[in-house]
Amino acid sequence: MALRDEAMNHETQVEALLGLVDPERARDDQAAEALVVLGLAERCRKRGYRPTTAGWTVLGPKAAAYRGY
């Protein structure tokens, strides 16, 4: 994802957040850092990044499957 070339829209935010919580998806560290700047994710030692409350809100109904994360 070329974050320098384009702003992170809602769809790319959701995809990046799903990359943090879904073990089947590859995590994009550049997108994760962009989520941190936006306040949608935070750095953590155990998993690298995790969604904030705002990040879970952006995920909306898609978050239900990952709430035990």
Secondary structure as the mmCIF struct_conf table of DSSP 4:
data_model
#
loop_
_struct_conf.conf_type_id
_struct_conf.id
_struct_conf.beg_label_comp_id
_struct_conf.beg_label_asym_id
_struct_conf.beg_label_seq_id
_struct_conf.end_label_comp_id
_struct_conf.end_label_asym_id
_struct_conf.end_label_seq_id
TURN_TY1_P TURN_TY1_P1 LEU A 3 ASP A 5
BEND BEND1 GLU A 6 GLU A 6
HELX_RH_AL_P HELX_RH_AL_P1 HIS A 10 VAL A 21
TURN_TY1_P TURN_TY1_P2 PRO A 23 GLU A 24
BEND BEND2 ARG A 25 ARG A 25
HELX_LH_PP_P HELX_LH_PP_P1 ALA A 26 ARG A 27
HELX_RH_AL_P HELX_RH_AL_P2 ASP A 29 LEU A 38
TURN_TY1_P TURN_TY1_P3 GLY A 39 GLY A 39
BEND BEND3 LEU A 40 LEU A 40
STRN STRN1 ALA A 41 CYS A 44
TURN_TY1_P TURN_TY1_P4 ARG A 45 ARG A 47
STRN STRN2 GLY A 48 PRO A 51
HELX_RH_AL_P HELX_RH_AL_P3 THR A 53 LEU A 59
HELX_RH_3T_P HELX_RH_3T_P1 GLY A 60 TYR A 66
TURN_TY1_P TURN_TY1_P5 ARG A 67 GLY A 68
#
